[in-house]
């Protein structure tokens, strides 16, 4: 039945059908391994053998293929081949250039564990459509290219040694991708435009040359905990926790959310997260930016953690932190110093305002805090923004003048048959509400006597003298208080910037 199927397939694409047993017999006879453009029927076991160069270009393997511990001393080419069954190259050694570009691994499992590639290895545009693909503990002595490759299942590159330039540009990882403890020793490592649909693990990975994850997308959590970047690291327009999907067997698989974990990572050179988007929490706790780090135009839709983060200059803007930073006194104070050193004065004010709010919310619920400190602190927040929002004080002042204007009018000031002391009744009969508001403003501004002297205490027929005097004094006290708050806020913001 199998042979018939194979023959039918061969007649359709005009490729020769070769039995796996025939290949084994030819190898035993010492014939060259050159099976370019054929269909191999049956399971092929070439494990533990030693070959020079092999050519399986454009070959279809209908059964499983086993090259475990096989040694290839020359070049090896499997370009455009199709592995229909499981393929194992575990422990294989490739002495020359190795070509797996545009190969389709459609078996359940593809295994390159502990494989060694002496020269360049080309897996560009390869399709790993099985459940699991493993390169764990593999070693690439020179260039390794996986550009535009696609991994439909889980992909493991744990503890892999990349000795030369490494290219994962525009690669698609539909399942979990693990690069835990991987070493990227080449001058350049690129994950530009890579798409990680599921979890991405780069914990304790080491990048010795320049590295880019620019325009990469992480659908779920991305783990860079304890990763080390010795060269320049670029995350330009990288999206953490994006919403996107892969077109797979006619269905669009979408993933949402995801956090960025950089805890205890180390960045030794230029670090850029410009225009990056953090749609979940961004954990940079314990990170060490040895040189300047830039987050210009980055967007943080979740909380940012800078607890125990070390940096000299952090080019980040407060308005990009939509949910602020995780509360920590030292983290806030370091960020405030950073804003001041960079002359980001508006960011400094906004950061200080949020710091004071968070600090109150984190205070212990003692009787002193509940009855005394917290109410006063809340008043300072609302009234003048802890010295950062003078317009709030101005707004409250205008509201107080209006409220007292309504009060003075309601008790009879400015109505017929009532008058201020310096006016006669006939002169005041037509006073309007505007004059009452002017009187209220005069009382308010006279609180400190810096602007104007207080007006005489009004006499209103039928009203208690003590009520009038109490309201008069209370408005002046409020005027003095909000005038002081306004001057403090102005001197701490507008005057400071002149």
C-alpha positions in Angstrom: 0.0 0.0 0.0 2.9 2.3 0.9 4.8 1.6 -2.3 1.7 2.2 -4.4 1.2 5.5 -2.7 4.7 6.5 -3.3 4.6 5.4 -6.9 1.5 7.5 -7.3 3.3 10.5 -5.8 6.3 9.9 -8.0 4.2 9.9 -11.1 2.6 13.2 -10.2 5.9 15.1 -9.7 8.1 12.9 -11.9 10.6 12.3 -9.1 12.4 9.0 -8.7 11.3 6.8 -5.8 14.2 5.3 -3.9 13.8 2.8 -1.0 15.6 3.6 2.2 17.2 0.1 2.1 18.6 0.9 -1.4 20.3 4.0 0.0 21.8 2.0 2.9 23.1 -0.7 0.5 24.7 2.0 -1.8 26.4 3.6 1.2 27.7 0.2 2.2 29.2 -0.1 -1.3 31.0 3.3 -0.8 28.9 5.2 -3.4 28.5 8.9 -3.0 25.5 10.2 -1.0 23.8 12.2 -3.7 20.0 11.9 -3.8 19.0 15.2 -5.1 15.3 15.5 -6.1 14.2 12.0 -5.1 11.5 10.5 -2.9 12.8 8.3 -0.1 10.4 5.6 0.9 10.7 3.9 4.3 12.5 4.8 7.5 16.1 5.9 6.9 18.6 5.2 9.6 22.1 6.6 9.0 23.0 7.1 12.7 26.6 6.9 13.8 28.1 6.9 10.3 30.7 9.1 8.8 30.2 10.9 5.5 32.0 13.4 3.4 29.6 15.6 1.6 25.9 14.7 1.2 23.3 16.0 -1.1 19.6 15.6 -0.3 18.5 18.7 -2.0 14.8 18.8 -2.8 14.3 15.3 -1.4 11.1 14.0 0.1 11.5 11.6 3.1 8.3 9.7 3.6 9.4 7.9 6.7 11.4 8.9 9.8 15.0 9.9 9.4 17.7 9.2 11.9 21.1 10.9 11.7 22.0 10.7 15.4 25.7 11.0 16.1 26.4 11.1 12.3 29.5 12.9 11.2 29.5 15.0 8.0 33.0 16.1 7.2 32.1 18.0 4.0 29.2 20.2 3.1 25.6 19.0 3.8 22.7 20.2 1.8 19.0 19.4 2.5 17.6 22.5 0.8 13.9 22.4 -0.1 13.6 18.9 1.3 10.5 17.6 3.1 10.7 15.4 6.2 7.3 13.8 6.5 8.2 11.8 9.6 10.2 12.5 12.7 13.7 13.7 12.0 16.6 13.3 14.4 20.1 14.9 14.0 20.9 14.6 17.7 24.6 14.7 18.3 25.4 15.0 14.6 28.5 16.9 13.6 28.6 19.0 10.5 32.1 19.9 9.5 31.3 22.0 6.4 28.5 24.4 5.4 25.1 23.1 6.2 22.0 24.0 4.2 18.5 23.4 5.5 16.9 26.5 3.9 13.2 26.2 2.9 13.1 22.7 4.4 9.8 21.4 5.7 9.9 19.4 8.9 6.4 18.0 9.2 6.9 15.1 11.6 5.8 15.4 15.3 9.4 15.9 16.5 12.5 17.5 15.0 15.7 16.9 17.0 19.0 18.7 16.7 20.0 18.4 20.3 23.8 18.6 20.9 24.4 18.9 17.2 27.6 20.7 16.2 27.9 23.0 13.2 31.5 23.7 12.3 30.8 26.3 9.6 27.7 28.2 8.6 24.3 26.7 9.1 21.4 28.0 7.0 17.9 27.3 8.2 16.3 30.3 6.6 12.7 29.9 5.6 12.6 26.5 7.1 9.2 25.3 8.3 9.1 23.3 11.6 5.5 22.3 11.6 5.7 19.5 14.2 4.8 19.6 17.8 8.3 20.0 19.2 11.7 21.2 17.8 14.8 21.0 19.8 18.3 22.5 19.3 19.1 22.2 23.0 22.9 22.3 23.7 23.7 22.6 20.0 26.8 24.5 19.0 27.1 26.8 16.0 30.8 27.7 15.4 30.0 30.2 12.7 27.0 32.0 11.1 23.6 30.6 12.0 20.6 31.8 10.0 17.0 31.1 10.9 15.6 34.1 9.0 11.9 33.8 8.1 11.7 30.3 9.6 8.5 29.2 11.2 8.1 27.1 14.3 4.5 25.8 14.7 5.1 24.0 18.0 7.5 24.5 20.9 11.0 25.4 20.0 13.9 24.9 22.4 17.3 26.6 22.0 18.3 26.1 25.6 22.0 26.3 26.3 22.8 26.7 22.6 26.2 28.2 21.7 26.0 30.6 18.8 29.6 31.4 17.9 29.1 33.6 14.9 26.5 36.1 13.7 23.0 34.8 14.4 19.9 35.7 12.4 16.4 35.1 13.6 14.9 38.0 11.6 11.1 37.8 10.9 11.0 34.3 12.4 7.6 33.1 13.7 7.4 31.2 16.9 3.8 29.9 17.3 4.5 27.9 20.4 6.8 28.6 23.4 10.3 29.6 22.4 13.1 28.9 24.9 16.6 30.4 24.7 17.4 30.0 28.4 21.1 30.0 29.1 21.9 30.4 25.4 25.2 32.2 24.5 25.3 34.5 21.5 29.0 35.1 21.1 29.0 36.5 17.6 29.4 40.2 16.7 25.8 40.5 15.8 22.5 38.9 16.8 19.2 39.8 15.1 15.7 39.0 16.1 14.5 41.9 14.1 10.7 41.6 13.3 10.5 38.2 15.0 7.0 37.2 16.2 6.6 35.3 19.5 3.0 34.2 19.7 3.4 32.4 23.0 5.9 32.6 25.9 9.5 33.7 25.1 12.3 32.7 27.4 15.7 34.4 27.3 16.5 34.1 31.0 20.3 34.1 31.7 21.0 34.4 28.0 24.3 36.2 27.1 24.6 38.5 24.1 28.3 39.4 23.6 27.9 41.5 20.4 25.3 44.0 19.2 21.8 42.7 19.5 18.5 43.8 18.0 14.9 42.9 18.8 13.6 45.9 17.0 10.0 45.6 15.7 9.7 42.2 17.3 6.4 41.2 18.8 5.9 39.2 22.0 2.3 38.0 22.3 2.6 36.7 25.9 5.2 37.1 28.6 8.8 37.7 27.6 11.5 36.6 30.0 14.9 38.3 29.9 15.6 37.8 33.6 19.4 37.9 34.4 20.1 38.2 30.7 23.4 40.0 29.9 23.9 42.3 26.9 27.6 43.2 26.5 27.1 45.0 23.2 24.5 47.6 22.1 20.9 46.4 22.6 18.1 47.7 20.5 14.4 47.2 21.1 13.1 49.9 18.7 9.4 49.6 18.2 9.3 46.3 20.0 5.9 45.3 21.3 5.5 43.4 24.5 2.2 41.8 25.1 0.7 42.6 21.7 -2.5 41.4 20.1 -1.9 39.6 16.9 -2.3 36.2 15.3 -0.9 33.6 12.9 -2.7 32.2 10.0 -2.6 28.5 10.5 -4.7 25.9 8.7 -7.2 28.5 7.9 -7.7 29.8 11.4 -6.3 32.9 13.0 -4.9 32.2 16.5 -4.9 35.4 18.6 -3.0 36.0 21.8 -3.5 39.0 24.1 -1.7 40.4 27.1 1.8 39.6 28.3 4.4 41.2 30.6 8.1 42.0 30.0 10.4 40.6 32.6 13.9 42.1 32.7 14.6 41.6 36.4 18.4 41.6 37.2 19.4 41.9 33.5 22.6 43.8 32.7 23.0 46.1 29.7 26.7 47.0 29.2 26.5 49.4 26.2 23.9 51.6 24.5 20.4 50.5 25.2 17.4 51.7 23.2 13.7 51.0 23.8 12.6 54.0 21.7 9.0 53.6 20.5 8.6 50.3 22.3 5.2 49.3 23.6 4.7 47.6 26.9 1.1 46.5 27.0 1.5 44.6 30.3 3.7 45.2 33.3 7.4 46.0 32.6 9.7 44.6 35.3 13.1 46.3 35.2 13.8 45.6 38.9 17.4 45.1 39.7 18.5 45.9 36.1 21.8 47.6 35.6 22.2 50.0 32.7 25.9 50.6 32.7 25.5 53.3 30.0 22.6 55.6 29.1 19.3 53.9 28.4 16.7 55.6 26.1 12.9 55.0 26.3 11.9 58.0 24.1 8.3 57.8 22.9 8.0 54.4 24.5 4.5 53.5 25.9 3.9 51.7 29.2 0.3 50.6 29.5 1.0 48.6 32.6 3.1 49.4 35.7 6.8 49.9 35.4 9.1 48.5 38.1 12.3 50.3 38.8 13.0 48.8 42.2 16.8 48.6 42.8 17.4 49.6 39.1 20.8 51.1 38.5 21.4 53.7 35.8 23.2 57.0 35.2 20.7 58.6 32.8 17.3 57.1 31.9 15.8 59.0 29.0 12.1 58.3 29.7 9.1 60.6 29.9 6.6 60.5 32.7 3.6 60.9 30.3 4.5 57.6 28.7 3.9 55.8 32.0 0.1 55.4 31.9 -0.1 53.6 35.2 3.0 55.0 36.9 5.7 53.0 38.6 5.6 50.3 41.2 5.8 52.1 44.6 9.3 52.2 46.1 10.8 55.2 47.9 14.3 54.7 46.4 12.9 54.1 42.9 10.9 57.3 43.0 13.7 59.4 44.4 16.1 58.1 41.8 13.7 58.8 39.0 13.1 62.3 40.4 16.8 63.0 40.4 17.1 61.6 36.9 14.3 64.0 35.7 16.0 66.9 37.4 19.4 66.1 35.9 17.9 65.8 32.4 16.0 69.1 33.0 12.7 67.3 32.4 11.0 69.7 34.8 7.4 68.9 33.9 8.2 65.2 34.3 9.7 65.9 37.6 6.6 67.6 38.8 4.3 64.9 37.7 6.5 62.2 39.1 6.7 64.0 42.5 2.9 64.4 42.5 2.3 60.7 42.0 5.0 59.8 44.5 3.3 61.8 47.2 0.0 60.1 46.4 1.4 56.7 46.4 3.3 57.4 49.6 0.1 58.3 51.4 -1.7 55.2 50.1 1.1 53.0 51.4 1.2 54.6 54.8 0.3 52.5 57.8 -3.2 52.9 59.1 -2.3 54.4 62.5 -4.7 56.7 64.4 -2.3 59.6 63.8 -2.3 59.0 60.0 -6.1 58.5 59.8 -7.1 61.6 61.8 -4.2 64.0 61.1 -1.6 63.3 58.5 -3.6 61.7 55.7 -6.4 64.4 55.7 -3.8 67.2 55.6 -1.8 65.4 52.9 -5.0 64.9 50.8 -5.8 68.6 51.2 -2.4 69.5 49.9 -2.8 67.1 46.9 -6.2 68.5 45.9 -5.5 72.2 46.6 -2.2 72.8 44.9 -0.9 69.4 43.8 1.9 69.4 46.4 3.3 72.5 44.8 3.2 71.2 41.2 -0.2 72.5 40.0 -0.8 76.2 40.5 -3.8 76.2 38.3 -5.6 74.1 40.9 -5.0 76.7 43.5 -6.3 79.4 41.1 -9.4 77.4 40.4 -10.1 76.9 44.1 -9.6 80.6 44.7 -12.1 81.5 42.0 -14.6 79.0 43.4 -14.3 80.4 46.9 -14.9 83.9 45.7 -18.0 82.7 43.8 -19.3 80.7 46.7 -18.9 83.6 49.1 -20.3 86.0 46.5 -23.5 83.8 46.5 -23.5 83.8 50.3 -23.2 87.6 50.6 -25.9 88.1 48.0 -28.2 85.5 49.8 -28.0 87.4 53.1 -29.0 90.7 51.5 -25.8 92.4 50.3 -26.4 94.4 47.2 -30.1 94.3 47.4 -32.4 97.4 47.9 -32.5 98.9 51.3 -29.0 97.4 52.2 -25.7 99.2 51.7 -22.0 99.0 52.4 -20.8 101.4 55.1 -19.2 103.9 52.6 -22.3 104.1 50.4 -25.6 105.8 51.1 -28.8 103.7 50.5 -29.8 105.7 47.4 -26.3 105.2 45.9 -26.5 101.4 46.4 -30.0 100.6 45.3 -28.9 99.5 41.8 -25.8 97.6 42.8 -25.5 94.4 40.7 -24.3 90.9 41.5 -21.0 91.9 39.9 -20.4 94.4 42.6 -21.1 91.7 45.2 -18.5 89.4 43.5 -16.1 92.3 43.5 -16.6 92.7 47.2 -16.1 89.0 47.7 -12.9 89.1 45.7 -11.7 92.1 47.7 -12.2 90.3 51.0 -10.4 87.2 49.6 -7.4 89.1 48.3 -7.1 91.1 51.5 -6.2 87.9 53.4 -2.5 88.6 53.2 -2.8 92.4 52.7 -0.2 92.0 49.9 -2.7 93.0 47.2 -5.3 95.2 48.8 -6.6 96.4 52.2 -9.7 94.7 53.5 -13.0 96.6 52.9 -15.1 97.8 55.8 -17.3 95.2 57.5 -20.7 95.4 55.8 -23.9 96.3 57.6 -26.9 94.2 56.5 -30.3 94.9 58.1 -31.7 92.0 59.9 -28.5 89.9 59.9 -26.4 89.0 62.9 -23.3 91.1 63.3 -21.4 88.0 64.5 -22.5 86.0 61.4 -21.2 88.7 59.1 -18.0 89.1 61.0 -17.4 85.3 61.0 -17.9 84.9 57.3 -15.8 88.0 56.6 -12.9 86.6 58.7 -13.3 83.1 57.3 -13.0 84.3 53.7 -10.0 86.3 54.5 -8.3 83.3 56.1 -9.0 81.2 53.0 -7.7 84.0 50.9 -4.4 84.1 52.9 -4.1 80.3 52.8 -4.7 79.9 49.0 -2.6 82.9 48.2 0.4 81.3 50.0 -0.3 78.0 48.2 -0.5 79.8 44.9 2.8 81.6 45.4 4.5 78.3 46.5 3.2 76.5 43.4 4.1 79.3 41.0 7.6 79.6 42.5 8.1 75.8 42.3 7.0 75.5 38.7 6.7 78.6 36.5 9.3 80.8 38.2 11.7 77.8 38.3 11.6 77.5 34.5 12.3 81.2 33.8 
